[in-house]
Amino acid sequence: SKTSPLFGALAVGATAAFGAIAAGATKAVKAAMEDQKSQAELQRQLQKTFGASESLNKSTEDYISLAQLRTGTSDTSLRTSLGTLIRATGDLQQSQQLLNLAQDVSASTGKDLESVSLALAKASQGQFTALAKLGIPLDENTKKSKDFNQVLGLLNDQFGGAAATSANTFGGQIKIIGSQIGEVMEVIGAALLPTLQKFSDFIVKSIVPAVKIFVDNVEEKGIGGALAMATATLEDFGVSAINVFESAYLSILSFSNEAAKTVRILANGAALAFGIKGQLGAAAKSLAVAVAMREIQESTGEALANAGAMFDGFRRQVYLASQELQRFGKPSKDISDSAERMSQATRSASLANNTFTSGIKEIIPSA
């Protein structure tokens, strides 16, 4: 039909959009995690060197934000570099001045900021080899003098202002825009982190122990018994999971039962019509379909009749398992109120089927 390609295109577009959103969310969360880690590490270094201070942390973050906005360098790289310089010098103001110089050297030479900062940190301790390895020329007299201030003077003369010059180019402006987009991604990721942390905690504290208990008990108690033990460890979540599975099971069975009944009626009607026309082969096939649908209807009806007892039996298993686990410090859970849940689940399933059957009855009143 003409609509099929449209639905196909919509499906492909929706899949691509979901994939793009998922990839973007993953990237945002990763960026937020890296940003969070770099903040924590810099704050740890500030505390180790200067003592704990909220005002110090804030003023340092303000400096990092300004440096990022001025040059487009990632705040993660700026924090790592500043931490390196603080460890070497023990002086925040000097470290910030050295970081500004490191950005100039990095912009001019193309070397990454963290490598340049590490070389300057070593130079502050009289080790100039790292600067030479970065391709920064130093005469022999300067190397022998071990005069760091003389080295800084040479570097400022040669590279001073390079970061600002680079930032004013088209490429520099694009880099700054990119870094600000990265900041937006970090904000989005930071908003997602608490939810992911809760999910991660749930997996580690609940699902992993439940799986371990299932594995430990499956040989002795069988799959059903081991599953009951695992469900009992999940406590409220385990009880909710039983209710959800019960509702879904009843809905599927009820729908299948009503659908089989409807198809059986249609097949019987078709068999009668084919018989009147003398098309015995088609009539026989229709009758075969009607017989198959009757079998499905009977089997699903029997399953529906037994569903309550089956889930109540499993709830009893879980209750007994929770009593057994209580000896290991796990609280027991009362899950004996299955009759009310059974009634609610049945009503929910019936609502879904009434819409289907009422539509059929408009076409076939006898249904």
N, C-alpha and C positions, 0 to 999 in steps of 0.2 A: 504494500500500500504506500501511498504518498507520505504518510506520517511516519513510517518506519525509519527512513533515513534521518528524519528530524529527531526522533527519540534516540536513535543511535548516536547522533552528533551531540545531543544533550548529555547522554550518558558518558561519552568520551570527555566532553568538556567538564562535567562534574567530577569525574575521576581525576582529571588533570588538575583541576582547581583544588581538590582535597589534597592531592599529592603535594602541590605547591605550598598549601597552608601548613601541612605537616612538616615539610622540609624547612619552611620559614620558622615555624615554632621551635623545631629542633635546633636550628642555628641560633635563634634568640636565646634559648635556654643555655646553650653552650657558652655563648658570649657572656651571659649574666653570671654563669658559674666562674668563668675566668676572671671577670671583673670583681666578683665577690672575693675570690681567692687572693687577687693582687691587693685589694684594699686591706684584707685581714693581715697579709704579710707585711705591708708597709706600716700598718698600725702597730704590729708586733715589734717591728724594728724601732719605731719611734718610742714605744714604751720601754724597750730595752736600753735605748741610748739616752733618752731624756726624761723618762718617767711618764706614767699615764696622765693624759690630759685631753679632754674632749675638745677644748678650744684649739689645741695644737693639731689634733686630727682634722678639725674643720678647716683651719687655715691652710694646712698642707693640701687637703683635697681641693680647696679653692685655687691654690697655686697650680695644681695638676690640671684642673679644668681650664684655666686661663692658658696654660702652655699648649694644651690640646687644641683649643680654639685658635690659637695664634699660628700653629704649624701643621695641624692635622695629624700629629703623631698620636697613636692610640694611648689611652690613659693607662692601659695595662703595661705597656712598654715604658712609659714615663715613671710609673710607680716602681717597677723593677729596677730601673736605672737609678732613681733617687735613693732607693734602699741600699743599693750597692755603694753609692757615694757616701751615704751617712755612716755605713759600717766602717769605711776607710778613714773618714775625716773626723767623725764625732761632732760635726758642726753643721747645723741645718742650713744656715745662711750660705756658708761656703759651698755646701752640697748643691743648693739651688743654683748658685752662680756657675758651678761646674757643669750642672745639667744643661743650663742655657748654652754654655760653650760646646758641650757635647752635641747638642742639636745643630749648632752651626757647623761643626766638623762633619757630622753625619750628612747634613744637607749638601755640603760641598764635595765630600768624597764618595758618597753613596754607601758608606759602611753603615750597618745597622746601629741604632742608638745604644743598645745594650752593650755591644762590643766596644764602642767608643767610650762609654761610661766606665766600663771595667778597666780599660786602658788608662783612663784619667785617674781612677781610684788607685791603681798600682803606681802611677807616676807620682801621686801625692805622697807615696811612701818611698820615693826615690828609685822606683823601678821603671825605667823608660823603655825597656825592650818592647813592651806591648804596643806602645805608640809607633815605634819603628815598624813593627810587623803590620800595622794598619796602613803603612805607606806614608806616614807623617814624617817628613824629614827633620832631623835634629842634628846639628853639627857636633863634632866630637867634644869640643870644649864644654858645650851645654850638658852633654851626657856625663862627662867627668865631674862637672861642678855639683851635680845632684841638686841644682837649684830649681825647685818646682815653680817658684814665682817667675823665674826667667823663662821657663817653658810655657807658662800661661801667657806671658807677654808675647812670645813668638806665635803661639796658637791664635791669640786674639788678633794680632796683626794680620795673620794669614787667612783666618776663617771667620772673623767677627762679622756678624750681620748676614751670614750666608742663609740662615734659616728664614729670616724675614724676607730676603730677596727671593728665595724659592717660593715662599708662601704667596707672594704677589704675582707670580706667573699663573697662567691658565691651569697648568698642571697642578700647581700648589693649591689653587682654589678648589679644584676637583677633589684633591686629597682631603681638604678641610671639610667639604660637603660630605664626602664618604665617611669621615670619622664621626660626623654628627648623626648621620644615618645609623652608624654603628651604635651610637649612644641610645638612639630610639629603640634599636633591637635589644640592647641590654635592659632598658626599662621594661619592655614587653616580657623578656625572659625572666626578669626579677619578679614580675607579677605572677608568672607561671610556677616559679620555683617552690613556693609553699605547698601548692597542690601536689606537685611531683614529690616533694619531700614526704608528705603524708602518705602518698601511694607507696613510696619506697619503704617507709617505716612499716606499713601494713604488710608488704610482701615479706620483709625480713622478719618481722615479729610474729606474723600470723600464718601466712601461706607456707613459708619454708618449714616451720615446725610441724605444720599439719601434714605436709608431704612426707616429712621424715617419719612421723608417727604412722602414716599409712604404710610406708615401706617396711617399717619395723614389725607391723602387725599382720601384714597380708598373708604371710605363710601360716601363721598360727590360727588366725580368725577368718581367713578367706577375704575375698574382695569386699563383700557386704559389711562384714564386721570391721575390717580395717577402715573402710570409708566412714562408718559410723564413728569410730574413734577419731579420725581426722576431722570430721564435721563437729564433733563435740569440742575439740580444741579451739575452733573458731568462734565459739560462744554465740553472741547475738548475730554475728554475720552468718554463722552456720545455720541458725534457725531461719533467718531471712532467706537464705539460699534454698532451703527445703521448700519454703512457701512459694518462692518464685518458680522453682522447677515443677511443683505440684500444679500451680496455675497454668503454666505453659503446657504441661502434659494433658491436663483436662481440656484446654482450649483446642489442642491439636486433635485429640480423640473426638471431641464433640463436633468439630468441623468436619472431620473425616466421616463420622457417622451420618451426619446430615447430608453431606455431599454424596455418599454412597446411596442413601435412600432416594435422593433426587434423581441420580443417574439411573437407578433401578427402575423407577417409575417411567422415566423417559424411554428406557430400553424396552420395557414391557409394552408401552404404547407403540413404539416403532415396530416391534415384532408383530403386534396385532395388525398394524397397517400393511406391513409387507405380506402377511398371510392372506389378507383380503385381496391384495393385488396378485397373489399367486407367486410371489418372489420368495420361495421357500428357503433358499440359501441365505438370503439376507435376514429372513425371519429367524432362522436358526442362530445366526451370529448374534443377533440382538438378544435372543433368549439366553445365549451363553454369557453375554455381558450382564444381563439382569441377574443370573445365578451368581456370577462372580461378585457383583455389588451386594447381593444379599449376604454372602459369606463375609464380606468386609464389614457390612453393617452389623452382623451378629457378633463378629470378633471385637469390633470397637465398642459395641454395646456392653459386651462382657468385660472388656478392659475398664470401661467407665464404671461399671458396677463394683469392680474390685479395686479401683484406684484408691478409694478412701482407706481400705484395709491395708493396702500396700504401703502408702505413705505413713499411716499411723504406726504400722509395724516398724518402719525405719525410724520414726520419731522415738519409739520405745527403745530401739537399739541405741540411738544417740543418747537418750536419757540414761540408760544403763552404762554407756561408755563414759558419760560425764561423771557418774557416780564412781566409776573405777578410776578415772583421772583425778578425782578429788583427793585421792590418797597421795597424789603427787603435787598437791597444792593448787589444782585447778578447781574453780568453783563450779558447782552443779547448776544446771539450767532447767527450769520447769518448761517442758515443751509438750505438755499433755493437752493443751487446748486446741487440738486438731479439728474438733467437730465444727467450731465456728469458722476456722480458716478454710475448711473444706466447703462450707456453705458459701463463704465469700468467693472462693475460687470458682465454684460452680456457677454462681450468679454472673461473674465476670465472663466466663466462657459462653454462657447462654446469650449474653448481650451481643457478642460477636457473631453468633450463629443466627440470631433472629433476623438480622439485616439480610443475610444470605438467603434464608428460607422464605422470607416475606417477598423477596424479589421473584423467586421461583414460583411462588403461589399465585402471583399475578398472571403468570403465563399458564400454569397448570393448576387449577383450583383444587384438584384431588390430592396434590402433594401435601 
